[in-house]
Amino acid sequence: MYPESRQNGNPPVVFQFNPTFQFERATWTIYIFASFLDKHSIS
C-alpha cells in the first residue's frame, strides 16, 4: 500500500500523524477506563 515508505523501513507519515487514529485510541482508552470504574464502583 505504501511501497515508497516500505523501502526505507519507516512507517507511513500518514499513519504516524493520523488524528483519527489518535482519537480512536483515546476513545478506546476512555471506554476501558470508564468500564473499569463502573465495575469497581458497585459496592
Sequence and secondary structure as in RCSB ss.txt:
>XXXX:A:sequence
MYPESRQNGNPPVVFQFNPTFQFERATWTIYIFASFLDKHSIS
>XXXX:A:secstr
  HHHHHTT   HHHHT HHHHHHHHHHHHHHHHHHHHHHT  
